[in-house]
Amino acid sequence: MQIACHILRKALETVEPAVARGKVTLPITKEALVQDGHLVSIDNNLERYIKLELAESKGFTACLPHATLTSVLKHLPGSTKLSFARENGKLAMSAGGTRVELAASDPEDFPPLPEMVDPEGDGEIPRTGIKLLAEIAKSAATENSRPV
C-alpha cells in the first residue's frame, strides 16, 4: 500500500475514538484494520466501531498498530509518501530511505464487525428512529466533564 503521510495521519485521527485504550481483554482492538479499501477500528467491548473509506488501501490487508504509527507519523512531513507491506508476520513501513518493521497482529484475528441492516433498503433513518434520537439527545452530555 502506498499513501501520503497526511492522508494516513488524518484517517488514524478519525478512527481514534473507537480504538481501545488502557487495559484491554482483546489486544487487537488497540490496532486499526486496513481491508477492502477501508480503515476500521473497534473498541474493547466490541459495541462501537468506525469504518472509514481509504481508497489508497484497496487490495491491501493488515493491522496497523494505532498508537505506535500515530506517534511516528507526527514526526514526518505531510507530503511524505509511505509504503506498507506485510512481511514475515510484521508490518514493514518505508518512507524515503528509511525502513521500519512494526509488530502487528494477523488481520484474521480482528473481530468481525456487526452487520448493518437497513430494513427498508432506502438508506434513510425511519421516522420512529429520528424521534427516538431526539429523545436521547435531551439527556446527552454537552460538556466533557460528563462522559455519558
HELIX and SHEET records of a PDB file:
HELIX    1   1 CYS A    5  VAL A   15  1                                  11    
HELIX    2   2 GLU A   16  ALA A   18  5                                   3    
HELIX    3   3 PRO A   27  LYS A   30  5                                   4    
HELIX    4   4 ALA A   55  SER A   57  5                                   3    
HELIX    5   5 HIS A   66  LEU A   73  1                                   8    
HELIX    6   6 PRO A  107  ASP A  109  5                                   3    
HELIX    7   7 ARG A  127  SER A  139  1                                  13    
SHEET    1   A 4 GLN A   2  ALA A   4  0                                        
SHEET    2   A 4 LYS A  81  GLU A  87 -1                                        
SHEET    3   A 4 LYS A  90  ALA A  95 -1                                        
SHEET    4   A 4 THR A  98  ALA A 103 -1                                        
SHEET    1   B 4 TYR A  49  GLU A  53  0                                        
SHEET    2   B 4 HIS A  38  ILE A  42 -1                                        
SHEET    3   B 4 GLU A  31  GLN A  35 -1                                        
SHEET    4   B 4 ALA A  62  PRO A  65 -1                                        
END                                                                             
